Amino acid sequence: MKKASIKTLMFGCVICLVILFSIVIKNNWFHNQTAEQVKASTIESKGDFRLTAENRWNSPNKKNYAELNWQNITNLSNGGYQLYQSENGTNWTNKSLMYGKAIKVLNIYPDIAASNTLKGWMDGLGLKDKDGNNLINVTAVNLTAYNANPTGYLLDSSGNYQYDVVMFGSWDWNNHKDMTEKAVTELQKFIDTGRGVLYGHDTITGNSDGILGRQHIYFNRFASQLGITTFAFGGTGSTKVKINNNGYLMKYPFELADSVTLTVPISHSYGEKIDASEATIWLEYTNISWGSVQLDGNKTTNFYLATKGNVGKIQTGHSNGASTIDERKIIANTLYNLAQVSLDNFAEDHTVKDDQAPKSPEMSIRCGIGGESEKLNIKVNAEDKGKKYYWYVDANKKDNTMLKSDTVSEVITSNTAGYFYEVSDSPTSNLKATVEGYKDEYGRIPEEKYDIYVAPDSEATTYETTTAFTIEEKRKAGRYLHVLAVDRANNISEVSTQELNDLTQLVDYEVERNQDEAKIVDLDVDSSLESKIKSMEVQLPKNSE
């Protein structure tokens, strides 16, 4: 190594700095990638009224949601507004508009007083809206009273529906009670507005009543809407149910762990097969202790909870008033997600999810002169990728016309949470599998596990993700640095790898600053440049660090 004078080194250093600066630009070392993500939702097609969707982050719940706002429409009918979401712009699913808002449930219990349990179960969960009111408000009526005057319970004095969801149950054989023709007609009108219905144990069933020798001919009118085929005998049951689909219904208001097994009172399906290609089976029985699993193509008797659109079937009720906390949480989530009609012109869609991993990290490594330093300085950045969703809103008017909003899209991104790294003697790495193993039962990686964590503890979706760190390593052939990124949705990037022997730093210097003046001190040039340059110049911007 040769110490050169400032005068003789000026020209060559300018060249080095220009090269260095070009590398910085090329590798986006200082590029804040989040600036490109700040944009409004895209209008895919114009509709009758305006709709916007914006990517948001819920810090307490550690998840994304979409904030939706649309133009207010006057003279809405009982159908109100309904939200539709798609992941490809072609296949659409009705979604709840009620996240964070209080909902009203009418529980139609099968006469016996001991079956009037839902209100106590829901009140006991302590769920509150933002104003401190009960999130799920239950009103109870017995089935005989409802059958006699269904409109009197479903509608208020102005002819508007009073409830977001109706639930039937819960008792074994539904206490041998069926609906009536009039009750079926009025319930179908309720369903047709997009409002939700949840059927309990032994409501829809193909088996004959064990005491009265009758089938539930009126409840069974709704079987096809759920993708259920009734048959003469057989079913599946247990006290253990496992999550078959860990999507949105399993995550709000209660977040249930991924693929967890839950304990419920003994219950079972009975005389019913559900088509898994039509309905979504959220939970199925495991450790079967009642009956057996019967299959017929896509149809199965093994389901504890299934939904299709705004209707669902749950097996709660066989144990005559018994329930566990696990089961009550499942019921709460189901009721809440079946509430799919709103009169408000705003909503939050919490069913969205960033399921795309960040890009592989870009990194730059600054080493000591001549490889003599025992430390390497690493700068790293990874741009997060997101998932694109589409939405539109229907507005149902009192004149029997329906308006459709703009169809809009928005990319849901959680942004980079942090980085993991390791140094090894191998050009390949198992770092990704190691990091995957850090995930807890909810699929999250605890913050304390990260080597470097960059996400703020805030609602921000855009922030600086470039960071730097130092490792105790020499520049050495056969040694490799492996780095990967993880976003806040816990998607893990591919590993970026660089051999430490590939590092080159020919010029190094320090800047000594005094107020507005700066001068270079300790300017070092690698000995390999001795015969290649005569002079170099270093130019420092006034505000450089």
Sequence and secondary structure as in RCSB ss.txt:
>XXXX:A:sequence
MKKASIKTLMFGCVICLVILFSIVIKNNWFHNQTAEQVKASTIESKGDFRLTAENRWNSPNKKNYAELNWQNITN
LSNGGYQLYQSENGTNWTNKSLMYGKAIKVLNIYPDIAASNTLKGWMDGLGLKDKDGNNLINVTAVNLTAYNANP
TGYLLDSSGNYQYDVVMFGSWDWNNHKDMTEKAVTELQKFIDTGRGVLYGHDTITGNSDGILGRQHIYFNRFASQ
LGITTFAFGGTGSTKVKINNNGYLMKYPFELADSVTLTVPISHSYGEKIDASEATIWLEYTNISWGSVQLDGNKT
TNFYLATKGNVGKIQTGHSNGASTIDERKIIANTLYNLAQVSLDNFAEDHTVKDDQAPKSPEMSIRCGIGGESEK
LNIKVNAEDKGKKYYWYVDANKKDNTMLKSDTVSEVITSNTAGYFYEVSDSPTSNLKATVEGYKDEYGRIPEEKY
DIYVAPDSEATTYETTTAFTIEEKRKAGRYLHVLAVDRANNISEVSTQELNDLTQLVDYEVERNQDEAKIVDLDV
DSSLESKIKSMEVQLPKNSE
>XXXX:A:secstr
 EE  HHHHHHHHHHHHHHHHHHHHHHTTT  GGGGG    EEEE  SB EEEEEEEETTTTEEEEEEEE   SS
EEEEEEEEEEESSSSSEEEE S TTS EEEEEEE S GGG  HHHHHHTTT B TTSSBSEEEEEEEHHHHHH H
HHHHB TTS B  SEEEE  SGGGGG    HHHHHHHHHHHHTT EEEE TTSS SS  TTT    TTGGGGTGG
GTEEE SS  EEEEEEEES  SGGGTSSS   TT EEEEEEEE  SEEEETTTSEEEEEEES  EE   EETTEE
S  SEEEETTEEEE TTTTTT   HHHHHHHHHHHHHH   BSSSEEEETT          EEEEE  GGG  S 
EEEEEE     EEEEEEEEEEETTS EEEB EEEEEE   EEEEEEEEESSSS  HHHHHHTT  TTS   GGG 
SEE   SSS S     EEEEE     TT EEEEEEEETT  B   EEEEGGG    EEEEEEEETTEEEEEEEEE
 GGGTTT S B     TT  
